[in-house]
Amino acid sequence: MKHLVLELQYKAVKAWAEKGQVCIQLEDGREIRFPASKNRRLAGGTPQQLGHIEIICGGTGLHWPDLDEDLSIIGILEGRFGQD
């Protein structure tokens, strides 16, 4: 898989859901969060579905298997939370 150089600078090492927020710990120690309500599929998920997050593509993406949703870390940092 090909990656943009910028994508490789931001890698997730941990991801979880907490109080309606998606929380991500980056490789450099920073934590970022965004409201699940910003994404149509995530907003409709149960707390259990929202919390079932897989880190994919070497840390550059997140996958919610129960909700069939994928987001890139760079996209999240840029404020792109999926389709409207």
C-alpha positions in Angstrom: 0.0 0.0 0.0 1.3 3.4 -0.9 1.1 6.2 1.7 1.6 10.0 1.4 4.7 11.1 3.3 2.5 13.3 5.5 0.3 10.4 6.4 3.3 8.5 7.8 4.1 11.3 10.2 0.8 10.7 12.1 0.3 7.2 13.4 -2.2 5.9 16.0 -1.0 3.6 18.7 -4.3 3.4 20.6 -8.0 4.2 19.9 -11.1 4.0 22.1 -14.5 5.6 22.5 -15.5 7.5 25.6 -18.7 9.4 26.3 -19.6 9.8 22.6 -16.1 10.8 21.7 -13.6 8.9 19.5 -10.2 9.2 21.2 -6.9 8.5 19.6 -3.4 8.4 21.0 -0.7 9.2 18.4 2.8 7.7 18.3 4.3 11.0 19.5 2.2 10.9 22.7 -0.5 13.4 21.6 -4.2 12.5 22.1 -6.9 13.8 19.7 -10.6 13.4 20.1 -13.7 14.1 18.0 -17.4 13.7 18.6 -18.8 10.5 17.0 -21.8 12.6 15.9 -19.5 14.2 13.3 -19.7 10.9 11.3 -23.1 9.5 10.1 -22.2 5.9 10.6 -20.5 6.4 14.0 -23.3 8.5 15.3 -25.8 5.7 14.7 -23.7 3.1 16.6 -24.1 1.7 20.1 -21.4 2.4 22.6 -20.1 -1.2 22.1 -20.0 -0.8 18.3 -18.3 2.6 18.6 -15.7 1.2 21.0 -14.8 -1.7 18.7 -12.0 0.1 16.8 -9.2 -1.5 14.9 -6.0 0.4 14.0 -5.2 -0.3 10.4 -2.6 0.5 7.6 0.3 0.6 10.0 -1.4 3.1 12.3 -2.5 5.6 9.6 -6.2 4.5 9.7 -9.0 3.4 12.0 -11.7 0.8 11.2 -15.0 0.1 12.9 -15.9 -3.5 11.7 -19.3 -3.4 13.3 -20.2 -0.1 11.5 -18.4 -0.7 8.2 -16.5 2.6 8.5 -12.9 3.6 7.9 -11.2 6.9 8.6 -7.6 8.1 8.1 -5.7 9.7 10.9 -4.6 12.6 8.5 -8.3 13.1 7.5 -9.3 13.3 11.2 -6.6 15.8 11.9 -7.8 17.8 8.9 -11.4 17.8 10.1 -12.7 15.2 7.6 -14.9 12.8 9.5 -16.4 10.9 6.6 -19.3 11.4 4.2 -22.2 13.6 5.2 
